[in-house]
Amino acid sequence: MHRVRVVRSFYAQSEPYVGRVGEVIGHWGADSNEDARDGYMVEFDDGTVIGVSENEVEEAADDDDTVAAPASGEA
């Protein structure tokens, strides 16, 4: 699929992953979560899979494995 970087956290499960890049392995939506939010199921290098909402992530390059905080001044 594609890779995303968690750039902000609106929910507790994504907080520890801010700044990390993971592989999107599926869709996360009303059919797979109780709050009916749309987003992605993301697998990280350590094997952990979490659901993140679309407004918590941005696209990452396929070779981007860095673990860094978002650049300051982002809108």
PDB file of N, CA, C and O in Angstrom:
ATOM      1  N   MET A   1       0.843  -1.168   0.000  1.00  0.00           N
ATOM      2  CA  MET A   1       0.000   0.000   0.000  1.00  0.00           C
ATOM      3  C   MET A   1       0.897   1.243   0.000  1.00  0.00           C
ATOM      4  O   MET A   1       1.677   1.437  -0.932  1.00  0.00           O
ATOM      5  N   HIS A   2       0.794   2.081   1.029  1.00  0.00           N
ATOM      6  CA  HIS A   2       1.649   3.262   1.094  1.00  0.00           C
ATOM      7  C   HIS A   2       2.026   3.550   2.541  1.00  0.00           C
ATOM      8  O   HIS A   2       1.478   2.958   3.471  1.00  0.00           O
ATOM      9  N   ARG A   3       2.964   4.461   2.712  1.00  0.00           N
ATOM     10  CA  ARG A   3       3.469   4.788   4.052  1.00  0.00           C
ATOM     11  C   ARG A   3       2.948   6.157   4.481  1.00  0.00           C
ATOM     12  O   ARG A   3       2.792   7.065   3.664  1.00  0.00           O
ATOM     13  N   VAL A   4       2.686   6.281   5.767  1.00  0.00           N
ATOM     14  CA  VAL A   4       2.244   7.551   6.335  1.00  0.00           C
ATOM     15  C   VAL A   4       3.046   7.862   7.591  1.00  0.00           C
ATOM     16  O   VAL A   4       3.556   6.962   8.259  1.00  0.00           O
ATOM     17  N   ARG A   5       3.148   9.138   7.896  1.00  0.00           N
ATOM     18  CA  ARG A   5       3.770   9.600   9.139  1.00  0.00           C
ATOM     19  C   ARG A   5       2.658  10.155  10.028  1.00  0.00           C
ATOM     20  O   ARG A   5       1.825  10.936   9.569  1.00  0.00           O
ATOM     21  N   VAL A   6       2.648   9.755  11.283  1.00  0.00           N
ATOM     22  CA  VAL A   6       1.700  10.313  12.246  1.00  0.00           C
ATOM     23  C   VAL A   6       2.237  11.690  12.639  1.00  0.00           C
ATOM     24  O   VAL A   6       3.320  11.795  13.215  1.00  0.00           O
ATOM     25  N   VAL A   7       1.484  12.741  12.328  1.00  0.00           N
ATOM     26  CA  VAL A   7       1.958  14.104  12.570  1.00  0.00           C
ATOM     27  C   VAL A   7       1.249  14.789  13.726  1.00  0.00           C
ATOM     28  O   VAL A   7       1.737  15.799  14.233  1.00  0.00           O
ATOM     29  N   ARG A   8       0.117  14.265  14.151  1.00  0.00           N
ATOM     30  CA  ARG A   8      -0.602  14.822  15.300  1.00  0.00           C
ATOM     31  C   ARG A   8      -1.472  13.722  15.882  1.00  0.00           C
ATOM     32  O   ARG A   8      -1.787  12.741  15.208  1.00  0.00           O
ATOM     33  N   SER A   9      -1.853  13.892  17.123  1.00  0.00           N
ATOM     34  CA  SER A   9      -2.680  12.884  17.779  1.00  0.00           C
ATOM     35  C   SER A   9      -3.947  13.527  18.326  1.00  0.00           C
ATOM     36  O   SER A   9      -3.899  14.475  19.111  1.00  0.00           O
ATOM     37  N   PHE A  10      -5.070  12.992  17.894  1.00  0.00           N
ATOM     38  CA  PHE A  10      -6.349  13.415  18.454  1.00  0.00           C
ATOM     39  C   PHE A  10      -6.931  12.342  19.364  1.00  0.00           C
ATOM     40  O   PHE A  10      -7.916  12.583  20.061  1.00  0.00           O
ATOM     41  N   TYR A  11      -6.321  11.155  19.360  1.00  0.00           N
ATOM     42  CA  TYR A  11      -6.835  10.024  20.120  1.00  0.00           C
ATOM     43  C   TYR A  11      -5.681   9.325  20.827  1.00  0.00           C
ATOM     44  O   TYR A  11      -4.550   9.338  20.342  1.00  0.00           O
ATOM     45  N   ALA A  12      -5.967   8.720  21.964  1.00  0.00           N
ATOM     46  CA  ALA A  12      -4.931   8.130  22.820  1.00  0.00           C
ATOM     47  C   ALA A  12      -4.078   7.078  22.118  1.00  0.00           C
ATOM     48  O   ALA A  12      -2.872   7.011  22.356  1.00  0.00           O
ATOM     49  N   GLN A  13      -4.681   6.254  21.255  1.00  0.00           N
ATOM     50  CA  GLN A  13      -3.910   5.171  20.648  1.00  0.00           C
ATOM     51  C   GLN A  13      -2.818   5.665  19.709  1.00  0.00           C
ATOM     52  O   GLN A  13      -1.847   4.947  19.469  1.00  0.00           O
ATOM     53  N   SER A  14      -2.955   6.880  19.170  1.00  0.00           N
ATOM     54  CA  SER A  14      -1.941   7.378  18.233  1.00  0.00           C
ATOM     55  C   SER A  14      -0.873   8.236  18.905  1.00  0.00           C
ATOM     56  O   SER A  14       0.158   8.508  18.291  1.00  0.00           O
ATOM     57  N   GLU A  15      -1.086   8.663  20.125  1.00  0.00           N
ATOM     58  CA  GLU A  15      -0.152   9.551  20.825  1.00  0.00           C
ATOM     59  C   GLU A  15       1.287   9.024  20.840  1.00  0.00           C
ATOM     60  O   GLU A  15       2.201   9.790  20.535  1.00  0.00           O
ATOM     61  N   PRO A  16       1.533   7.749  21.182  1.00  0.00           N
ATOM     62  CA  PRO A  16       2.920   7.265  21.220  1.00  0.00           C
ATOM     63  C   PRO A  16       3.589   7.182  19.838  1.00  0.00           C
ATOM     64  O   PRO A  16       4.799   6.972  19.749  1.00  0.00           O
ATOM     65  N   TYR A  17       2.814   7.345  18.775  1.00  0.00           N
ATOM     66  CA  TYR A  17       3.339   7.159  17.422  1.00  0.00           C
ATOM     67  C   TYR A  17       3.545   8.460  16.659  1.00  0.00           C
ATOM     68  O   TYR A  17       3.909   8.431  15.484  1.00  0.00           O
ATOM     69  N   VAL A  18       3.319   9.600  17.305  1.00  0.00           N
ATOM     70  CA  VAL A  18       3.553  10.887  16.645  1.00  0.00           C
ATOM     71  C   VAL A  18       5.019  10.960  16.224  1.00  0.00           C
ATOM     72  O   VAL A  18       5.922  10.739  17.030  1.00  0.00           O
ATOM     73  N   GLY A  19       5.236  11.274  14.950  1.00  0.00           N
ATOM     74  CA  GLY A  19       6.579  11.347  14.402  1.00  0.00           C
ATOM     75  C   GLY A  19       7.048  10.065  13.743  1.00  0.00           C
ATOM     76  O   GLY A  19       8.064  10.073  13.047  1.00  0.00           O
ATOM     77  N   ARG A  20       6.338   8.964  13.942  1.00  0.00           N
ATOM     78  CA  ARG A  20       6.751   7.674  13.380  1.00  0.00           C
ATOM     79  C   ARG A  20       6.084   7.417  12.038  1.00  0.00           C
ATOM     80  O   ARG A  20       4.988   7.906  11.764  1.00  0.00           O
ATOM     81  N   VAL A  21       6.764   6.642  11.213  1.00  0.00           N
ATOM     82  CA  VAL A  21       6.273   6.265   9.892  1.00  0.00           C
ATOM     83  C   VAL A  21       5.867   4.797   9.928  1.00  0.00           C
ATOM     84  O   VAL A  21       6.579   3.956  10.477  1.00  0.00           O
ATOM     85  N   GLY A  22       4.719   4.501   9.337  1.00  0.00           N
ATOM     86  CA  GLY A  22       4.255   3.121   9.267  1.00  0.00           C
ATOM     87  C   GLY A  22       3.624   2.822   7.923  1.00  0.00           C
ATOM     88  O   GLY A  22       3.376   3.723   7.123  1.00  0.00           O
ATOM     89  N   GLU A  23       3.368   1.548   7.684  1.00  0.00           N
ATOM     90  CA  GLU A  23       2.791   1.066   6.428  1.00  0.00           C
ATOM     91  C   GLU A  23       1.276   0.935   6.584  1.00  0.00           C
ATOM     92  O   GLU A  23       0.796   0.278   7.508  1.00  0.00           O
ATOM     93  N   VAL A  24       0.533   1.561   5.681  1.00  0.00           N
ATOM     94  CA  VAL A  24      -0.923   1.420   5.679  1.00  0.00           C
ATOM     95  C   VAL A  24      -1.243   0.008   5.198  1.00  0.00           C
ATOM     96  O   VAL A  24      -0.826  -0.402   4.115  1.00  0.00           O
ATOM     97  N   ILE A  25      -1.992  -0.730   6.024  1.00  0.00           N
ATOM     98  CA  ILE A  25      -2.328  -2.106   5.664  1.00  0.00           C
ATOM     99  C   ILE A  25      -3.824  -2.285   5.448  1.00  0.00           C
ATOM    100  O   ILE A  25      -4.279  -3.373   5.094  1.00  0.00           O
ATOM    101  N   GLY A  26      -4.589  -1.217   5.662  1.00  0.00           N
ATOM    102  CA  GLY A  26      -6.025  -1.330   5.445  1.00  0.00           C
ATOM    103  C   GLY A  26      -6.763  -0.057   5.805  1.00  0.00           C
ATOM    104  O   GLY A  26      -6.183   0.923   6.271  1.00  0.00           O
ATOM    105  N   HIS A  27      -8.057  -0.110   5.572  1.00  0.00           N
ATOM    106  CA  HIS A  27      -8.949   1.012   5.873  1.00  0.00           C
ATOM    107  C   HIS A  27      -9.494   0.854   7.279  1.00  0.00           C
ATOM    108  O   HIS A  27      -9.749  -0.258   7.742  1.00  0.00           O
ATOM    109  N   TRP A  28      -9.667   1.970   7.943  1.00  0.00           N
ATOM    110  CA  TRP A  28     -10.247   1.994   9.283  1.00  0.00           C
ATOM    111  C   TRP A  28     -11.459   2.898   9.189  1.00  0.00           C
ATOM    112  O   TRP A  28     -11.306   4.104   8.992  1.00  0.00           O
ATOM    113  N   GLY A  29     -12.656   2.354   9.322  1.00  0.00           N
ATOM    114  CA  GLY A  29     -13.862   3.156   9.165  1.00  0.00           C
ATOM    115  C   GLY A  29     -14.996   2.630  10.006  1.00  0.00           C
ATOM    116  O   GLY A  29     -14.799   1.856  10.942  1.00  0.00           O
ATOM    117  N   ALA A  30     -16.190   3.065   9.653  1.00  0.00           N
ATOM    118  CA  ALA A  30     -17.379   2.722  10.427  1.00  0.00           C
ATOM    119  C   ALA A  30     -17.563   1.214  10.576  1.00  0.00           C
ATOM    120  O   ALA A  30     -18.152   0.748  11.552  1.00  0.00           O
ATOM    121  N   ASP A  31     -17.061   0.462   9.613  1.00  0.00           N
ATOM    122  CA  ASP A  31     -17.186  -0.996   9.684  1.00  0.00           C
ATOM    123  C   ASP A  31     -16.186  -1.642  10.635  1.00  0.00           C
ATOM    124  O   ASP A  31     -16.325  -2.819  10.968  1.00  0.00           O
ATOM    125  N   SER A  32     -15.168  -0.879  11.084  1.00  0.00           N
ATOM    126  CA  SER A  32     -14.131  -1.496  11.917  1.00  0.00           C
ATOM    127  C   SER A  32     -13.769  -0.707  13.170  1.00  0.00           C
ATOM    128  O   SER A  32     -12.763  -1.006  13.813  1.00  0.00           O
ATOM    129  N   ASN A  33     -14.577   0.306  13.532  1.00  0.00           N
ATOM    130  CA  ASN A  33     -14.350   0.986  14.813  1.00  0.00           C
ATOM    131  C   ASN A  33     -15.652   1.529  15.345  1.00  0.00           C
ATOM    132  O   ASN A  33     -16.535   1.905  14.574  1.00  0.00           O
ATOM    133  N   GLU A  34     -15.778   1.573  16.630  1.00  0.00           N
ATOM    134  CA  GLU A  34     -17.059   1.916  17.243  1.00  0.00           C
ATOM    135  C   GLU A  34     -17.437   3.382  17.118  1.00  0.00           C
ATOM    136  O   GLU A  34     -18.613   3.711  17.271  1.00  0.00           O
ATOM    137  N   ASP A  35     -16.489   4.284  16.845  1.00  0.00           N
ATOM    138  CA  ASP A  35     -16.800   5.701  16.747  1.00  0.00           C
ATOM    139  C   ASP A  35     -17.043   6.164  15.316  1.00  0.00           C
ATOM    140  O   ASP A  35     -17.275   7.352  15.090  1.00  0.00           O
ATOM    141  N   ALA A  36     -16.997   5.266  14.355  1.00  0.00           N
ATOM    142  CA  ALA A  36     -17.292   5.540  12.944  1.00  0.00           C
ATOM    143  C   ALA A  36     -16.390   6.604  12.329  1.00  0.00           C
ATOM    144  O   ALA A  36     -16.823   7.362  11.461  1.00  0.00           O
ATOM    145  N   ARG A  37     -15.125   6.662  12.780  1.00  0.00           N
ATOM    146  CA  ARG A  37     -14.167   7.591  12.166  1.00  0.00           C
ATOM    147  C   ARG A  37     -13.514   6.913  10.969  1.00  0.00           C
ATOM    148  O   ARG A  37     -13.305   5.700  10.968  1.00  0.00           O
ATOM    149  N   ASP A  38     -13.191   7.710   9.947  1.00  0.00           N
ATOM    150  CA  ASP A  38     -12.471   7.186   8.796  1.00  0.00           C
ATOM    151  C   ASP A  38     -10.978   7.358   9.000  1.00  0.00           C
ATOM    152  O   ASP A  38     -10.526   8.345   9.582  1.00  0.00           O
ATOM    153  N   GLY A  39     -10.230   6.403   8.523  1.00  0.00           N
ATOM    154  CA  GLY A  39      -8.785   6.494   8.625  1.00  0.00           C
ATOM    155  C   GLY A  39      -8.123   5.255   8.083  1.00  0.00           C
ATOM    156  O   GLY A  39      -8.645   4.594   7.185  1.00  0.00           O
ATOM    157  N   TYR A  40      -6.959   4.943   8.638  1.00  0.00           N
ATOM    158  CA  TYR A  40      -6.135   3.849   8.151  1.00  0.00           C
ATOM    159  C   TYR A  40      -5.750   2.919   9.285  1.00  0.00           C
ATOM    160  O   TYR A  40      -5.624   3.340  10.435  1.00  0.00           O
ATOM    161  N   MET A  41      -5.564   1.644   8.948  1.00  0.00           N
ATOM    162  CA  MET A  41      -4.911   0.701   9.839  1.00  0.00           C
ATOM    163  C   MET A  41      -3.441   0.765   9.444  1.00  0.00           C
ATOM    164  O   MET A  41      -3.099   0.530   8.285  1.00  0.00           O
ATOM    165  N   VAL A  42      -2.565   1.081  10.404  1.00  0.00           N
ATOM    166  CA  VAL A  42      -1.155   1.303  10.113  1.00  0.00           C
ATOM    167  C   VAL A  42      -0.315   0.346  10.944  1.00  0.00           C
ATOM    168  O   VAL A  42      -0.505   0.218  12.153  1.00  0.00           O
ATOM    169  N   GLU A  43       0.629  -0.330  10.266  1.00  0.00           N
ATOM    170  CA  GLU A  43       1.555  -1.228  10.948  1.00  0.00           C
ATOM    171  C   GLU A  43       2.927  -0.562  11.023  1.00  0.00           C
ATOM    172  O   GLU A  43       3.447  -0.064  10.025  1.00  0.00           O
ATOM    173  N   PHE A  44       3.500  -0.565  12.224  1.00  0.00           N
ATOM    174  CA  PHE A  44       4.813   0.034  12.449  1.00  0.00           C
ATOM    175  C   PHE A  44       5.882  -1.053  12.460  1.00  0.00           C
ATOM    176  O   PHE A  44       5.572  -2.243  12.523  1.00  0.00           O
ATOM    177  N   ASP A  45       7.147  -0.628  12.399  1.00  0.00           N
ATOM    178  CA  ASP A  45       8.269  -1.568  12.313  1.00  0.00           C
ATOM    179  C   ASP A  45       8.314  -2.569  13.461  1.00  0.00           C
ATOM    180  O   ASP A  45       8.843  -3.669  13.303  1.00  0.00           O
ATOM    181  N   ASP A  46       7.766  -2.197  14.609  1.00  0.00           N
ATOM    182  CA  ASP A  46       7.783  -3.119  15.752  1.00  0.00           C
ATOM    183  C   ASP A  46       6.639  -4.132  15.705  1.00  0.00           C
ATOM    184  O   ASP A  46       6.496  -4.950  16.614  1.00  0.00           O
ATOM    185  N   GLY A  47       5.818  -4.078  14.636  1.00  0.00           N
ATOM    186  CA  GLY A  47       4.716  -5.018  14.480  1.00  0.00           C
ATOM    187  C   GLY A  47       3.391  -4.533  15.029  1.00  0.00           C
ATOM    188  O   GLY A  47       2.365  -5.178  14.814  1.00  0.00           O
ATOM    189  N   THR A  48       3.386  -3.415  15.730  1.00  0.00           N
ATOM    190  CA  THR A  48       2.160  -2.865  16.292  1.00  0.00           C
ATOM    191  C   THR A  48       1.273  -2.328  15.173  1.00  0.00           C
ATOM    192  O   THR A  48       1.751  -1.671  14.248  1.00  0.00           O
ATOM    193  N   VAL A  49      -0.027  -2.615  15.267  1.00  0.00           N
ATOM    194  CA  VAL A  49      -1.008  -2.090  14.320  1.00  0.00           C
ATOM    195  C   VAL A  49      -1.992  -1.229  15.096  1.00  0.00           C
ATOM    196  O   VAL A  49      -2.554  -1.667  16.099  1.00  0.00           O
ATOM    197  N   ILE A  50      -2.200   0.012  14.622  1.00  0.00           N
ATOM    198  CA  ILE A  50      -3.180   0.894  15.246  1.00  0.00           C
ATOM    199  C   ILE A  50      -4.035   1.529  14.163  1.00  0.00           C
ATOM    200  O   ILE A  50      -3.656   1.567  12.993  1.00  0.00           O
ATOM    201  N   GLY A  51      -5.186   2.023  14.569  1.00  0.00           N
ATOM    202  CA  GLY A  51      -6.033   2.799  13.678  1.00  0.00           C
ATOM    203  C   GLY A  51      -5.751   4.273  13.906  1.00  0.00           C
ATOM    204  O   GLY A  51      -5.696   4.731  15.047  1.00  0.00           O
ATOM    205  N   VAL A  52      -5.573   5.012  12.825  1.00  0.00           N
ATOM    206  CA  VAL A  52      -5.360   6.459  12.908  1.00  0.00           C
ATOM    207  C   VAL A  52      -6.350   7.144  11.986  1.00  0.00           C
ATOM    208  O   VAL A  52      -6.664   6.633  10.911  1.00  0.00           O
ATOM    209  N   SER A  53      -6.842   8.302  12.407  1.00  0.00           N
ATOM    210  CA  SER A  53      -7.762   9.045  11.554  1.00  0.00           C
ATOM    211  C   SER A  53      -6.991   9.759  10.454  1.00  0.00           C
ATOM    212  O   SER A  53      -5.796  10.022  10.589  1.00  0.00           O
ATOM    213  N   GLU A  54      -7.685  10.069   9.367  1.00  0.00           N
ATOM    214  CA  GLU A  54      -7.036  10.695   8.211  1.00  0.00           C
ATOM    215  C   GLU A  54      -6.378  12.024   8.552  1.00  0.00           C
ATOM    216  O   GLU A  54      -5.385  12.395   7.928  1.00  0.00           O
ATOM    217  N   ASN A  55      -6.915  12.750   9.534  1.00  0.00           N
ATOM    218  CA  ASN A  55      -6.345  14.057   9.879  1.00  0.00           C
ATOM    219  C   ASN A  55      -5.181  13.968  10.867  1.00  0.00           C
ATOM    220  O   ASN A  55      -4.690  14.996  11.334  1.00  0.00           O
ATOM    221  N   GLU A  56      -4.739  12.764  11.186  1.00  0.00           N
ATOM    222  CA  GLU A  56      -3.583  12.583  12.057  1.00  0.00           C
ATOM    223  C   GLU A  56      -2.313  12.253  11.285  1.00  0.00           C
ATOM    224  O   GLU A  56      -1.231  12.224  11.873  1.00  0.00           O
ATOM    225  N   VAL A  57      -2.418  12.002   9.983  1.00  0.00           N
ATOM    226  CA  VAL A  57      -1.276  11.525   9.206  1.00  0.00           C
ATOM    227  C   VAL A  57      -1.043  12.353   7.949  1.00  0.00           C
ATOM    228  O   VAL A  57      -1.913  13.092   7.488  1.00  0.00           O
ATOM    229  N   GLU A  58       0.176  12.199   7.410  1.00  0.00           N
ATOM    230  CA  GLU A  58       0.510  12.740   6.099  1.00  0.00           C
ATOM    231  C   GLU A  58       1.283  11.663   5.346  1.00  0.00           C
ATOM    232  O   GLU A  58       1.855  10.760   5.956  1.00  0.00           O
ATOM    233  N   GLU A  59       1.300  11.762   4.029  1.00  0.00           N
ATOM    234  CA  GLU A  59       2.031  10.798   3.217  1.00  0.00           C
ATOM    235  C   GLU A  59       3.523  10.844   3.555  1.00  0.00           C
ATOM    236  O   GLU A  59       4.069  11.906   3.855  1.00  0.00           O
ATOM    237  N   ALA A  60       4.159   9.702   3.505  1.00  0.00           N
ATOM    238  CA  ALA A  60       5.607   9.606   3.736  1.00  0.00           C
ATOM    239  C   ALA A  60       6.229   8.892   2.542  1.00  0.00           C
ATOM    240  O   ALA A  60       5.588   8.051   1.911  1.00  0.00           O
ATOM    241  N   ALA A  61       7.463   9.225   2.241  1.00  0.00           N
ATOM    242  CA  ALA A  61       8.182   8.564   1.158  1.00  0.00           C
ATOM    243  C   ALA A  61       8.392   7.095   1.521  1.00  0.00           C
ATOM    244  O   ALA A  61       8.500   6.754   2.699  1.00  0.00           O
ATOM    245  N   ASP A  62       8.449   6.231   0.517  1.00  0.00           N
ATOM    246  CA  ASP A  62       8.633   4.801   0.752  1.00  0.00           C
ATOM    247  C   ASP A  62       9.899   4.483   1.530  1.00  0.00           C
ATOM    248  O   ASP A  62       9.950   3.493   2.260  1.00  0.00           O
ATOM    249  N   ASP A  63      10.925   5.320   1.378  1.00  0.00           N
ATOM    250  CA  ASP A  63      12.190   5.065   2.067  1.00  0.00           C
ATOM    251  C   ASP A  63      12.340   5.879   3.351  1.00  0.00           C
ATOM    252  O   ASP A  63      13.413   5.886   3.954  1.00  0.00           O
ATOM    253  N   ASP A  64      11.287   6.558   3.770  1.00  0.00           N
ATOM    254  CA  ASP A  64      11.318   7.405   4.964  1.00  0.00           C
ATOM    255  C   ASP A  64      11.005   6.575   6.199  1.00  0.00           C
ATOM    256  O   ASP A  64       9.857   6.191   6.417  1.00  0.00           O
ATOM    257  N   ASP A  65      12.024   6.297   7.008  1.00  0.00           N
ATOM    258  CA  ASP A  65      11.848   5.545   8.252  1.00  0.00           C
ATOM    259  C   ASP A  65      12.192   6.379   9.475  1.00  0.00           C
ATOM    260  O   ASP A  65      12.284   5.856  10.585  1.00  0.00           O
ATOM    261  N   THR A  66      12.380   7.676   9.270  1.00  0.00           N
ATOM    262  CA  THR A  66      12.810   8.519  10.374  1.00  0.00           C
ATOM    263  C   THR A  66      11.735   8.622  11.441  1.00  0.00           C
ATOM    264  O   THR A  66      10.541   8.510  11.164  1.00  0.00           O
ATOM    265  N   VAL A  67      12.181   8.836  12.649  1.00  0.00           N
ATOM    266  CA  VAL A  67      11.284   9.072  13.782  1.00  0.00           C
ATOM    267  C   VAL A  67      11.597  10.466  14.274  1.00  0.00           C
ATOM    268  O   VAL A  67      12.531  10.674  15.048  1.00  0.00           O
ATOM    269  N   ALA A  68      10.804  11.419  13.813  1.00  0.00           N
ATOM    270  CA  ALA A  68      11.060  12.820  14.158  1.00  0.00           C
ATOM    271  C   ALA A  68       9.750  13.539  14.364  1.00  0.00           C
ATOM    272  O   ALA A  68       8.722  13.146  13.811  1.00  0.00           O
ATOM    273  N   ALA A  69       9.782  14.578  15.149  1.00  0.00           N
ATOM    274  CA  ALA A  69       8.600  15.401  15.368  1.00  0.00           C
ATOM    275  C   ALA A  69       8.330  16.216  14.113  1.00  0.00           C
ATOM    276  O   ALA A  69       9.248  16.478  13.336  1.00  0.00           O
ATOM    277  N   PRO A  70       7.065  16.625  13.901  1.00  0.00           N
ATOM    278  CA  PRO A  70       6.756  17.473  12.757  1.00  0.00           C
ATOM    279  C   PRO A  70       7.544  18.772  12.800  1.00  0.00           C
ATOM    280  O   PRO A  70       7.883  19.261  13.878  1.00  0.00           O
ATOM    281  N   ALA A  71       7.833  19.326  11.645  1.00  0.00           N
ATOM    282  CA  ALA A  71       8.568  20.577  11.573  1.00  0.00           C
ATOM    283  C   ALA A  71       7.778  21.687  12.231  1.00  0.00           C
ATOM    284  O   ALA A  71       6.554  21.734  12.113  1.00  0.00           O
ATOM    285  N   SER A  72       8.468  22.584  12.926  1.00  0.00           N
ATOM    286  CA  SER A  72       7.765  23.680  13.588  1.00  0.00           C
ATOM    287  C   SER A  72       7.242  24.625  12.522  1.00  0.00           C
ATOM    288  O   SER A  72       7.815  24.744  11.440  1.00  0.00           O
ATOM    289  N   GLY A  73       6.140  25.298  12.848  1.00  0.00           N
ATOM    290  CA  GLY A  73       5.548  26.234  11.922  1.00  0.00           C
ATOM    291  C   GLY A  73       4.562  25.615  10.953  1.00  0.00           C
ATOM    292  O   GLY A  73       4.056  26.305  10.068  1.00  0.00           O
ATOM    293  N   GLU A  74       4.270  24.297  11.103  1.00  0.00           N
ATOM    294  CA  GLU A  74       3.292  23.684  10.227  1.00  0.00           C
ATOM    295  C   GLU A  74       1.918  24.199  10.564  1.00  0.00           C
ATOM    296  O   GLU A  74       1.596  24.421  11.731  1.00  0.00           O
ATOM    297  N   ALA A  75       1.110  24.389   9.548  1.00  0.00           N
ATOM    298  CA  ALA A  75      -0.255  24.888   9.765  1.00  0.00           C
ATOM    299  C   ALA A  75      -1.212  23.750   9.935  1.00  0.00           C
ATOM    300  O   ALA A  75      -2.407  23.973  10.128  1.00  0.00           O
TER     301      ALA A  75
END
